């Protein structure tokens, strides 16, 4: 048979698709059920105070996933897992159910990104965005600012999120929480207000190789969704708008820049669009966070290239920043594994590299790149 082979990485499990859609259509009910679960567990939740949560955030393809994997293996840490979806609003009930149902051991498979990372249902994953979208309707609308700063106030969400994290700690027997949320780059000040002792790790990557990776992912996801239409609905439900036919830029407050990114995408000027977007994300982060001493103290800006070239040293600095003790075995385990990716080589022309440099130079220098 001719034609392109269907990419099975993007196939959605039927029962996950069915219940994911049902829950999406009845979010108020599930929020209420989650609150009921919390009331039942109130004593246990109050006796499990959250301390020094760690939030990994930054532009996709900068190393956020591997950092989540590493940090989630540190003693005492808990995170969301793939198997938490779609019953994310009631983690205690759902995991109690899973514990009582015979399950086959999930076989490790390569994730859809085609980057060699193997995952199982128990692998750590970014799931927190589902909760943010349930309470804030504007977070993925590029026509308005998606920033939540220290002035933001939503008591219902704040209680729900704190209770939710506490329930994860009860389920998994941990003392600290780590999450990966690329969109949290626009919410650092708000999260720090909610969790004053939080730590943030923000990976950044050299714009040439970063943009080459972003462009490659756009092709992979666009093709994968085309062959598996349900995948687009799943990406929307879990808050994954970075790639594919419904990609949406994070609006960090500069509407003219976001409009320029959208216009370039529509004109199929992907390279220029990603260069503008890279500058928008990290330039806004530096202006709003790194120029603020109070916020800067909570943030660790990690260059992806440093992680690959000097993994032990870079991970030690991250652990120190996050106040993580007894992590030497985790550092040692990954020190021999972390390398610059060899699964593809970017094929950008000299002209394209020059264009990227022109659009990103000022911010790239702030990030420590020549």
N, C-alpha and C positions, 0 to 999 in steps of 0.2 A: 504494500500500500504506500502511496506517495504522501507528500505533505509533511508538515512539521510534526514531530512527535510531541504528544501532550506531556506537559511538565507535571508530574505527579506531586511535586513539592507544593503545588497550589491547590490541590484537591482538598475540599472541606469535608470532614467526617459528617455524614448525614445527621446523626443525632445532635452533634454540636451546632450544626447549621439550624436545625429545627428549634432547639431550645434557646440558642442565641437570639434568634429572631423573636421568639415569644417573650423573652425577658426584655429585649430592646423595646418592644411595644407596650410593656407594662412596668416600666421603670419605677413609677411611684409605689406600686405594690411591693416591689422587691426592696426598695429603700425602707419602706415601713417594716418589712419582714426582717431586714438587717438590723433595724433599730430594736425590734422585739427581741431578736437574738442577743443583742447587747444588754438589754434590760435583764434578761434571764441570767446573763453571765456577769452582771455588774460587779459583784464582789470580787470575782476572779480578775476582771479587767482592772479594777482599782488597785489590786494588789500586784499588778504587773506594769509598773510605770515604765514608759519608754525613755531611754537615755541615749543621747548622742546618735541619732539616726544618720545614715549616710545616703546622700542622693548623688547619683552619677548622672550627669546631664551634659548635653552638647549636641552638635550637629551629627546626624547619622553618618556612619562609616568613619568615625574618628577613634573607635576603640571602646565605645561604651559597653558593648556586650561582653567582651572579654573581661573588662573591669568588674562588671556585675558578677560574672562567674567566679572570679578570683575572690572578691570581697565576700560573696555569699558562703565561701568555704572557710572563712575565718571563724574561730571559736565564738559561739554565742550569737551568730548572726542568722537572721531569717529573711526570706524574700518571697515574693510571689513565684509561682511555678506555672508551667504550661497547663497543668491539670486543674488549676483553679478556675479556668474559664470553661463554661459560661456562667456557673453559679457563683460569681465573684462577690455578690452582695451579702451572701450568708456563708462565709468561709468555714465557720465552725460546724454548721450542720452538714455542709457538703463534704468536708473532709472526714467527718464522723461516718457519713454514708460510705465514702470510699474505703475507709478502714474496715468496714464490715462486709464489703463485697469482694469476692475473689477476683483478682485481676492478674492478667498476664504481665510479665515483666516487659516493660516497653523497650523495644530495640532502638538503639541509638541510630539516628538517621541524620543526614546532612540537612541543615535548614535551607529554606528557600533562597537565601541570598547567594548560594553557590560559593561560599567562602571557606569551606572545609570544616566549619564548626558543627559538631555532632550534638544532637539534643535528644532528650527523652521526655516523657510527660513530667518527670521530676526535675527537669532542668530549670534554673531560674529564668524568669522572663519578665518583660515590662508589661504589667497588667494594670498598674495604678491609673492609667489614663481613662479607663472605663469609668472610674469613680468621679474623676474631675468632670468629664463630659456630662455626667448625670446631674450635676449641680450648677454648672456654668455653661450656658448655651453659646457663648461667643468665642470660645477658645480656639476654634478652627475656622473662623471667618476672617479671611485675609483683608476684608474691607474695613476692619476696625482693629484697634490695638488688642493684642492677645495678652498683654502684660498684666500680671497681678502683682502689685507692689505692697509695701507695708500698710498702705491705707485700705487695702481690700479687706472686706469683712463679710463673712458668711458663716454664722454660728452653727447652722444645721450641718453644713459640709464639714466644718472643722471638728465637730464632735464625732461625726460619722467616720471621718478619716482616722482620727486618733483611736476610736474604738476598734476600727477595722484592723489597724496595725497591732493593737493589743491582742486581738483574737488570733492573728497569725503567730504571735509569740507564744500564746497558750497552746496552739495546735502543734507547733514545731519545737517547743521547748527552748526558745531562744531568749536572749536578753536585749538584743539590738536589731535594728531593721536596716536593710539596704535595698534601694530600688534603683532601677534604670528608667529614666523618663526624659527623653530628648526634649519634650516640650517644657519641662521644668526650668529650662534655661531662661524662660520668660517669667518665672515665679520665685526666683531665689529669695528676694526680699520678703515675700509673703510667707514662704516656707520657714524662713528664719524667724519670723514673728511667731509662727505657730510652734516651732521647735527651736528655742534660743540656743541650744547647744548642738544643733545640727552641723554636719560637715558636708561640703560639696566638693566633688571631684569633676573637673571640667576638662575633658580631653580635646585637644586641637591637633590638626594634621596639616602638613605643608599643603598649601592650596592647589598646587599642580597635581600631586598624586591624589589628594582628597577629591578634587573635582572629577578626575578620571574615574575614580571609584563610584562617585555619585552617578555619573553618566551611565556607567556599566549597570548599576542597580536599576536605573530607570528602564533600561531595555529589558532586563530580566523580569521585572515586575509587570511591565506592560504586556509582554508576551505571555507571562504566566496567567494573568487575569483574563486575557483574551481567550485563552484555551479553557479556563475554568471560571465561568461568570460568577459563581457563588463566592469566589475568593474576594471579589471587590466588596461585597456586603460584609464579609468577615473582617476585612481590613478596616472598614468604616466602624464596625462595632467595637473593635479593640483600640480604635484611635490611632491607626497607622496611616497617616496621610503624607508620608515622606516620598513615596514612589508610586508609580502606576498612573492610570488614567485620571484619578481623582487627587493628584498631589496638590498640596496646599502649603504655601510658605508660612512660617511663623511670622506674625507681624509684631516686631519689637518696638513699634511706635513710630516708625518712619514710613508713612504711607506712600510717599513718592518713590521710595526705594522698592517697596513691595509691589507697587504698580509697575515699576520698570521690570522687575523679575517676572511678573505675570505676562507682561507684554512680550518679553523675550521668549518665554515658554511658548506662547501662542504663535510666535513667528518662527518657531523651531530653531531659535538661537540658544540651544541648551547650554553650551559652554559659557557664553556671556551671562546667561541667567544664573547659573550656579556660582560664577565668580561674584556677581552682585550679591547673591544670597549669602555666600560665605562671609563677605565683608559686612553685610547687614547683621548677621548673627553675632559674630565675634567682635565687631566694632561696637555694637550696642552693649554687649556684655562688658567689654572693657570700660566703656563710658559710664555705665550705670552701676557696675559692681566694683571693678578694680580701682576706680577712682574714689571709692567710698571706703575709708579705712575700716569701719565697723563691718561692712559686708566682705571686704577683701580678706579679712582675717579668717573667715569661715570657708574660703574657697581655695582649692589647689588646682592651678592651671597646669595640666600635664601635656607635654608634647608627645604625640604618638611615636615619633621617631626616637625619642629618649627611651620610651618603654621597650621598643624593639632592640635598640642598640645596647642599653644598659638596664635590663629588666630588674635585676636584683636591687640595684641602687634606686631606681625609680619607684619600685614597689615599696621599698623601705621608707622612702620619703612620704609616700601616700599613707602607709600605715601609721607613721608618726603623726601626720596631719590629722588623721581620723581617730587618733588615740586608740589604736588597736594593738593589744599586747598578744604575745604568744602566737605570732603569725609567721615565725621563721620557717616552719615546715611548709606552709603554703607558698611563701616566697621561693623557697628552694625548689619546690615542685614545678613552679612555672618559669623559673630562671633559665632552665634548659630548653623550654618549649617555645618561648616567645621569640619570634623572628619577624622581620619584614615580610609581608605576604609575597609568596612566589607563585600563586595560582593564576596570576595574570600579569601582563606587562602593559602599561599604558602606551597608547600609540598616538599621543598628541604631537602634532607638528610643532616646529619652532615658532611658527606664526601664532598658533593657539597658546603656546606657553607664554609668549610675549603678551598676548591679550589678557591672560589670567594675571600676569604680573602687573599690568597697568591697572586693572580693576582692584587688586587686592594688596598692593605694595604697602600702603600706609598701615593697614591693620596687621598685615603679615609681620612687619617690623615690630609692632607692639607685642606680637606673640613670640618674638625672638628669632624670626626667620630673616635671612638676608634678602 
